[in-house]
Amino acid sequence: MSSTIPAPERNTPRQPLSRREVIDAAIGIVDTQGFDALSMRGLAQELNVYPSAIYWHAGNKAQLLSLVYQRLMEDIQLPDPETLSWDEWILTSASAVRTEFGKHPDLAARWGSQLQVTSSGLEFAEQVLKVLSRGGFSDVQLPLAYNTVSAAIFGWITAEFATEPADAEEEWRTYLEKHVSESITQLPTINQHRNSLLNQAFSLRWESGQKAPLKASFEFSMRVMVEGLKRLKV
């Protein structure tokens, strides 16, 4: 037997639903309840409308997610490319991307799980390619340099903000911390540097970047990436 979707409850007439309202509500659900909590039916209930209204404004769930990621890209405060050298612009922009995506860690963690083609994403690509071209990258090197920059920034962010298990509780984190701490006693290099590594290095942490940020490592990685591009530039 198919279930009937209850009519939205309205005490007062609401203003016509907008696409921006749908996107804002979707981001709010992910931020407060987690990525897996986002559904078209749940979003409709949050906005007190029929699901058909969500589909009208945002399409299916994949299209909704594209709109959500477009919003995140739009909100990134990129520096003026005319005021910085190409390498400083890349470093400053990388930090800006991490700052914005860090506000929405569950979305950041899922960024690479599906192809993203949005107008704001294309604008970001245009800015990066423009700066790299100005820096002397051209022909076959240009896409190589661009892919390096893009993967370094977004790949790092995806890894840093990797989500904890949905049912993770303090007891689980305590267990994992204890497990890591005890296991490394047989790993001399890790054990020697345990104070600076534990919960601050990949594979050696029990909290995501939301609770244990890796900002210094991110900035170091970006500098290494930029210096490498300088060395390889023809």
N, C-alpha and C positions, 0 to 999 in steps of 0.2 A: 504494500500500500504506500503510495507516495505521500510525503508530508506536505502540508500546506504552509506556505510562508505567511506568517501573521502580518496583518497590515501595520504599518508604522504607527506608533502612538504619538499623537500631536496634541498638546494642550493649546498651543497657539500656532497660527500659520507660519511656516518657515519661508525664508527667502529662497529663490531658485538655487539649486545646487550648482556649484562651479567646479571646474576641473582642479583649480588650485586647492579648493576645500577638500576634494577627494585625496589629492596627493599629500596634503598636510596631515590628514587623518591617517593615511597609510603609514607615513613616517612615524607618527605618534604611536601607533600600535606596535611597530617594530621596536622603537626605542624603549617602550615601557613593558612590552610583553614578550619580545623576542621575534626573530624572523619567522619562525614556524607558526606564530600566532596569526599572521596575516592571511586572511582569506576574503574572497569577494563577499560572502554572506556576512562574515563578521564585520567587515568594513561598512556594509550597508546598515547593519544594526547600530554600529557606532554613530553613523550619520542620520539614523532614523529615517531611512529611505528604503525603497525596494531595491534588490540587487540589480534589476534592469537599469536603474539610474546610474549605478557604478559602471556597468558595461557601456552605457551610452557615453559617459565622459572619459573613461579610461581604457576601454577595450577589455581584452582578457587579462589574466594575471601577469603574463609575460610582458604585455604592453604596459600594464600598470607599473611594473618594476622598472621598465625603461624610463617612464616618466619620473619615477622616484629618483633614479640615478641621474637623470637630466637635471633635476632640481639641485641635487648635491653638487654637481659640476658647476651649475650656475652660481652657486653661493660661494665658490672658491674665490678669494681675493688675490688675483694675480698681480704682480708688480708691473709697472710700465716697462716694456722691453727696451725703450729708448734711454732709460736712466741707468741701466746696469750692463756690465759686460755679459757675454752669453753664458759664461760659466756661473757667475753670481746670480743671474736670472734663473738658471736651472735650479740652483740650490735654494733660492728664496721661494720659488714656485713649489718645489718639492715639500718644503716646510708648510706652505699654505695648504696644499692638498691634504697632508697628514692632519693638520689642525682641523680642517672642515670635516674630513671623514671620521676623525676621532670623536666628533660629537655624536656620531651614529655608528658605534662599533659593530653592531650586528649586521648592518648594511655593508660596512667596510669589509667585514669578513667574507661576505658572499659576492663581492664585486667580480671576482674572476670566474664565478660559477656559470655565467652565461655571457654570450657576446653582447657588447654594449655599443650600439650605434645611435647616438643622439646628437641633436644640433649643438648642444653645449659641449659635448665630447669632441665633436669635429672642430669647434672653435678652439678648444684647448690644443688639439693636434696642430691646428694652423699656427697658433702662437709658438708652440715648441719648435715646429719645423722652420718657422720664420727666424727664430733665434739661432737655431743650429745652422741654418744657411748663412746667416750673417757671421757666424763663427768660423765658417770655412768648410763646412761639410757639404758635399754635393755629389751628384750622380749616384753611384752604387753605395757610397758611404752614408748618404743622408737617411735612407730607411733603416740602415743598420744602427746608426746613432739614435734615431728616434725610437726604435724598438727597445734599445738599451735603456734609454731614459724612462720610457713608459713602464717597462717591466720592472725596473729598479724601484720606481716610486710605488706603483700600485701593487706589485707583487709583495713588497715589504709590508705595506699597510695591511694587505689581506692576511699575511702570516702573523703580524703583530697582534691584530685584533681577532685572531681565531677564537671562536666561541667555545666556552666551556660546555660540557654535556648539559642537556636541558634539565636533567634532574640532579645536577650538581648541588651538593649542600656542603656546609662547613665541615662535616665529618669526612666527606669525600676529599676535600682539599687537604685536610689534616693528614689523611691516609697517604695521599700522593706526595705531599711534602716529606713525610716520614720515609716513604719508599725511596724517593730520590736521594735523600740524605744518607740513608743506610747503604744504598747500592754503590754510591761513589767512593766508599771507603776502599773498594778494590780497584779504583781507577785513579792512579796517583796524580796525574796532571790536573784533573778536575778537582780532586780532593785538596790539592795544594792551593788552588785558587777559588775555593768554594765560596768565600765571602763576597767575591765580586761576580761570581757566575750564577749562583743559585737564585732562581726566579728572575734572572736578568739575561738569560741566554736561551736560545731555542733548544728544545729537548731537555732543558733543565729547569723548567718553570711549571708552576701549578696554578697560575693565574694568567688571564689574558692581559693584553696591553691596556685594557680599560682600567684595570686595577693596578697593574704593574707596568707602567709605560716604559718603552725602550727608546726614548727620545735621543739619548746620547749615541746609542748604537745606530739609530736611523741616520742621524746627521753625519756620523763617521762613514757609513756606507755610501751616502750620497756624495761625499767628498771623494771617496775612492773611485766611484763611478765617473765623476767629472774628470778627475786627474787621469784616469785611464783613457777617456775620450781624447784628452789633450795629447797624450803620448801616441795614440794610434792615428791621429788626424794626418792626412797626407798634405 
